[in-house]
Amino acid sequence: MTFPSTRPIHFQNWPSHGKKNVEKDILCRMEVWVITLILTYLVTSASSLMKTGLGKQLEIFSNVIITTDVLSEVSNTVNDVECVSLCLKTEACVSAFYRPQHRRCQLHDVLFMSPKDGQREIGAVYYSLTTGTCPPGYIHNRPLNFCYQLHLDKAKYADGLADCNSRGEHFLVIDSPDKQSHFVKQVTASSDSIKGSYYIDGSDAATEGQWVYHDGQPVTYFAWDSGFPNNVTTNRDYLVALKFSEFRWQDRESDHERCYACEKHV
């Protein structure tokens, strides 16, 4: 910022009323500079927030509060805008409840999907954090930098994959223990999402025993269930995170309808 140029002012030979006018003028200029600085800071901060993230209010959670999977709680929060800003500043935060009755912001590292899991609290609002190119309604794990969406309407492997591909996405790649842990925590956070098994990325349909991702790269991490892969039948060529095995993986057929997770490149 460029400030107006100034020069020394000497008062000794000025009439008293002139001296007061000059002093008043200087004070006015200083006030303008301070206000300009504040406005510049606010505009810059707001622009930064708009570029890096925002909150998408989930109306189905209006007047509902869920108190599980809490990262942290912040008291004396002025409003929901401040609450979303706090979530944005907390890297592990995925979603946030603002509770105006208590002036409290509640941060979470999962995205809840079942309002029936909560309890009624008048005025409570729930926000999904949207950051970068990860769209509203998706889960963005910022520490691990992956963005995905759970689909609870069941489909066969080919149909689920086609749905992902229609948006330029693919089945969720889980290539580390941290991603597996996050996925399991997300799926088990809501009563609706915990009911199903999920198709995830990985297949050995091309060559038996050689598991590859959608892009042909080899799968290097596995979270196999005990006794798997077993390949009892020749068409058990697809990775499924199975609900009955705490979402450990099994090799399964593609013709069963299951939930699935689509990943978007960010």
N, C-alpha and C positions, 0 to 999 in steps of 0.2 A: 504494500500500500504506500502511496506517495502522499505526504502531508504537505499542506501549504507552507511556503517558505516564511520564515520569521526573522526579525531583526531585533536587537536590543532596544528597549524603550526606556528613556530617562524621564523621571517625573519631577525633578527638583525645581524646574522653572515653569512648570505647568500650573494653571489655576486648579484649585481643589476639585471643582466640578469636572474639569477636563480629565484630571487624573482618575476620578471615579468612573467616568465613561470608558476610558481606555481599559481599566481593570475589568469592567463589566464585559467589554468586548472580548478580552482575552479569555475570561471564564466561559463565555458563550462558545468561543472557538474550541476550547478544551472539551466542553460538553459534546459538541458535534463530533469531535474526533473519537471520544469514548463511545458514543452511540454507534458511529460508523464501524468501529472495531467490533463491537458486540454483534451488530447485524452481519458483518462479514463472517464472523465465527459461526453464527447460527446458520447462515446460508450454506457455508462450506460443510458444516457438520451434517445438515439435512441432505445435501447432495451426496455426501459420502454414504449415508444410510440408504438412500434410494438406490445407489449403484450396487451396494453389497448385499442388501437383503431387505425383506419386508415381512409383515405378518399377514396371513390370510385367516380371517375369522371363520371358524367352522360353526355355522348356525345350528347344526343338530346338537351341539353341546351347550347352547344357551341355557343359563340358569342351572348348569350341572358342574359339579366339581369332582375330580378324581385325585386321590391322595397317595397313589402308589407310584413307584419309579420316580421319586422326586430327587432332582439334582441338588436344588437349593431353594430356599425361600427368602424373599427380600421384603422386609416390612417398610412401612411408610412410603410406599410407591404411589406417586401422584395419580397416574392414570394408566390405561392400557398401552398407550404409546410408549411410555417409559418402560413398561414391562417387556414389550417386544424388543426395545433397544437393549435391555439387559440380557435377553435371550441371545440377541445377535452378538453381544460382546462375550458370551460364554460359549466357547468353541464346541463343547459337547451338547449344547442345547438344541433340541429339535422342535419343541413346542412349549407353550406357556399358558397357564391360567392366570387371569387377572381377577382378583376377588375384592371388589370395591367396598364391600361391607367391612373388610378388615384392612383395606389399603395394602394388600399383600400381593406380591408377584411370585408365582410358583413355577419353577423351571423344571423341564423333563427332558430326558434323553431318548424318549420314544414318542411315536405319534399314536395316540389312542384312536380306536376305531369303533368303540361300542359305548354310546352314551348310557346305556342301561347299566353299565358297570359302576356308574358314579352315584352321587347323592345330590339332592336338590339344594341349590344355594342361589337365592334371588340375586340377580345382577352379575353373576359370574360369567365370564366370556373366555373362550378358548381359541388360541391362535396356533396355526402351523407356521413355522418359520420357512420362508422361501428365500434361498440364497443363490447367487450366481445364475446359472442356466438350469438349475433344478426347479421344475415347475411346482405350483401349488398342489397339495395333496400327495406329494412324494416325500419320502424320508431322505434327508441329506445328512449323512454322517460326515461332518466336516473334518474331524481328525483323520479319518481313513479316506476321505474324499471319494465317496461313491453315493450315487443317487438312485433310488429305486422305489417301486410302488408294488404293494401287495394287491393281488386280484383274488377276491374271495368267491367269485362266480366260477365254478369248476368247469374245466375244459380238458379235452384230450391234448396230448403233447403238441401235435401239429397245429391245432386250433389256437392254443395258448401262445405258441411261438409266433403264429401269423399275426395275432393281436399285437404282440410286442413289436414285431417287424413293421407293422403299419404305422408306427410312430418313430421309426428309426431306432428301435431299441432291441434288446435281446434278453434272454433269460439271465437272471442274476448270477454273476460270477462271484463265488466265495472262494478266495484263494489264500486265506490265512485264518489262524485260530481267532484272531480279533474280529474278523468279519463274521465268522460263524457264531461267535458269542453275541455279537450285536444282533444278528439276524434272529437268533433264538430268543433274545430278550424282547425284540420288537414283536415277534409272532405271539409270544406268550403274554404280552401286556394287555391283550383284549380278548374277551370271551368269544367274539366272532372269529378272530383270526387264528385262535389256538385250535379250532375244531378240525382244520384240514391239513393234509400233507401237501407239499409244494414241489412242483417241477422247478429245478434250478439248472444252470448251465453246466453241460458236461455230458458226453456220449462216447461210447466205444462201438457205435453201429458200423463205422467204416472198417475198423480192424479190431477184432475181439481182444480185449485186455489193454488196448491203447486208448486211454481216455483223453479226449481233446475238448477244448472250448469251441464256441461258435466260429471263431476265426482260425481254427486249426492249430492253435497253440496247445502244447501238452498241459494237462492238469497236473500240478505239482503238489497240491495240498488236498487231502481227503479227510473227511470226518465220518468214516464208515461206522455203521452200527456193528455190533458184535456179530461175527459170522458172515460179514459181507465184504466184498461182492461174492455172491455164490453162483450166479449164472446157471440156475437150475434149468431154465429154458433158454433157448438161443436168442430170444428177443428181449432179454433183460439188458437193454443197452442205454438206459437213461437214468440220470441222477434224480433221486427224489428224497427230500428231507421229510422223514416220516414222523407223523404226530405221535404214534404209539412208542416211538423210540427216542423221545425228547429231541426230535428233529435231527437225529443222526441220519446218515445217508444210507440208502439202499439202492441197488441196481434194480430197476423196475421196467415194466412194459410201457409202451406209449399209448395204448388204447384205453386206458382207464382215465376217467375224468377226475382231475385234481385241481386244487388251487395252484397259482403260479405267481412268480415275482419277476417283473420286468425292470431291467436296469437301463438307465439313460446315461450316455457318456457326458461327463462334465469336465 
